[in-house]
Amino acid sequence: MNLTITPAMLGDKPPVTKAFPAFFPQIGEARFREMVSQHYELLKESSIKGLFPIDDPEEFAAAKKHAADFMIQICGGPAYFNASRGAPMMGKRHAPFAITAEARVVWLELYAQVLEPLAEEGVSEENILSFWRYLEVFSKHMINTPSFKL
């Protein structure tokens, strides 16, 4: 499966297309939440761990839940995120965190690790790729800090 990460920089705001409607029902809510949880556990050990509340187990669990709720809603599942947090406004919610193009790449590389096993579990490659395309483009919108190279 080709989970390609395209270059991005501060200010990139390409049009975002949501995952195919069949992705969420095919993976199911429990497995979807497990996938997001696995991604967060990888983030905990990554070079961008400082962007996440890894030192507070309750806050970290809440961050996982909010992320899963958002992704489930975006993929056509129940509107859990809106019910618990209000309208997404993801740019505003992420504004306090310095998200660079490099951080985006790490975040995506770790998502690729949790998506690839889905094919072995019977989730269609077409559906996985549709979710990947959503993540790959959406993540460009989250970059809010310029990259500094010395």
Secondary structure as UniProt FT lines:
FT   TURN            10..11
FT   TURN            21..22
FT   HELIX           23..27
FT   HELIX           29..44
FT   TURN            47..48
FT   HELIX           49..51
FT   TURN            54..55
FT   HELIX           57..74
FT   TURN            75..76
FT   HELIX           80..85
FT   HELIX           90..94
FT   TURN            95..96
FT   HELIX           101..120
FT   TURN            121..122
FT   HELIX           125..142
//
